[in-house]
Amino acid sequence: MFEEDAMGVQQISIGMNKMITPLKNVCLALSAACLALMMFLTALDVGLRYIFNSPIPGALEVVEYMMAVIVPFALTVTAYEKAHIGVELILERFPTHFQSYVACITRLMVISLYVLITWQSFLNIFEQRDSGMTSAVLLIPNYPFVASLAVAFALLSVITLLHFFEDLSEVISQWIHS
């Protein structure tokens, strides 16, 4: 019975992985493109400021908005690749089956936090749009950048759910083999 459950959970993980991988690649491309544009814009702004004493108007605003795209999308890529930094001083001393249980519980807590952030971010999109908030110099509306945060955290929730199913599959396989 548990073997069928493990196979079902693995199939869910495989299906989710096929869905998430292209989205992760889009996030990677967007954050990399924004980072490159931000680097060139900053270098050009500094160069024009010191050479011709004529900075680019609104360059700081554009850089700030690019950061609102880079950070959440880069976070999704980091989470997908499990490239985040973790310090395990206490948990590594416990048996692997206990570590798997803790990983499942932790993932569920993180998913609930990400879903809450996603929900509040989507609500904030409409608040920002209705308020008409814009940047000071270029008058760029704020709400599209709040939308990038909401979309990134929605994807982050799904990525964490994928990792939960992977951990759950490991827990089930440990039950089978014990």
N, C-alpha and C positions, 0 to 999 in steps of 0.2 A: 504494500500500500504506500509506504513512504517513498519507494523508488519511483512510483508514478507521480507522486507529488513533486519530487525533486526534478523529474523530467519536465513536468508542467511549468515549474518555476524557471527552469533553464530556458524553455521555449519562450516564455514571456520576456526574459532577459535578452534573448537573441533578437526577438521582434522589436523590442524597445531600442536596442542598440542600433538596428538598421534605420530606425526612424530618427534617432538622436544624432547620429554621426554627421549627416549632411547639415543639420542645424548648427552643430558645433563648428563645422568647417566655415559656415557663413559668419558665425560669431568671431572666429579666428581671423577671417579675411577683413571684416569690418573694423575690428580693433587694431589690426596691423595697419590697415590703410589710414585710419584716424591717427595712429601714432606717427606714421611717416609724415602725414600732412601737418600734424602738430609740430614735429621737429623742423620741417622746412619753413613753416610759417614763423616759428619762434626765431630761427636763424635769420630769416629775411627781415623780420621786425627789428632784431638787434642790429643787424648790419646797416639797415637804412637809418636807424636811430643814431648810430655812431659815425657813419660816413657822411650822410646828408642831413643829419639832424631833423629827420622827418619819419617818425614811426608810422606804422600801419594803424589807422584808426580802428578800434574794436578788435585788435588782434588778441588781446587778453580774454575778451569775452568768447571769441571763437575757440580758443584753447580750453577755456573752462567748459564749454559745451562738449568739446571733443573728449574731455576727461569723463564726462557723464556717459559717454558711449564706451570708451576704452575699458574703464574699470569693471563694470558689470559683465560685459561680454568676455573680457579676459578671465574673469572669475568663473564663468561657465566652462571655459576651455580647461582651466586649471582643475576644476572639480571633476570634469569628465575624465581627464588623464590621471586623476588622483595624485597630482603633483604638489599638493599643499604640504606645508610643513607640519609635522606632528611630533609632539614630545610625549613619549610613553615611558614614564619612570616607574609607575606602579603596575599598570595593566599588563606589561610584558612579563611580569613575574608569575602571572596566573596561567593555567592551562589554556591551550588553544580553543577548546570548546567553550570555555567561559568567555574568552575574548570575542568569539563569534556572537555569543548572546548579547554581550555589551555593545558590539558594533551594530546589531539589529536594533536594539533599543535606542541607541544614540541616533541612528539614521532616522528613525520614526520621529524623534524629537526635533531633529533638524528639518525634516520635511514639513512638520507643522509650523515651524518658525518661518521657513521660506514661503509657504502658502500664505501665511499671515502678511508677510512683507509684500508679496505679489498682490494680494487683495487690496491692501492699503495703497499701494502704488497705483493700481488701476483707478481707485477712487480719487487719488490725488491728480491724475491726468485731467479729469473733468473739472476739478476745483481750479487747477491752473488755467485751463482753457476758459472757464467762465469768468475768472478774475481778470483775464486779459494781460497777465504779467508778461513783460518782455525784458530783454536786456536794455541797459541804459543807453548805449551808443548806437548799436546797429538795429535795435528794436526787434530782435529775434524772439519769437514766442518761446516760453519755457516748456510748455506741455509736451512737445515731441520728445524732449530729452528725458522727461519723467516716464514717457512711454517706453523708451529704450530700457530704462531701469525695470519697469514692470515686465516687459517681455523677457529680459535676461533672467529675472528671478523666477518667472514661470518655467523657463527652460531649466534653470537650476533645480527647481523642485522636481521636475521629471528626471533629471540626471541623478539626483539623490534617491529617487524612487527606484531607478535602475540599479544603483549600488545596493539599495536595501534588498532587492530581489536576488542579487548576487550573493549577499551575505546570508540571506534566508536559505538559498540553495546549499550553501556551505553547511549551515546548521542542520538542515535536513539530511545531507549526506553523512554528517557526523553521527546523527541518530541511527542511520542505516548501518553504519560500520561499527557501531558500539554494541 
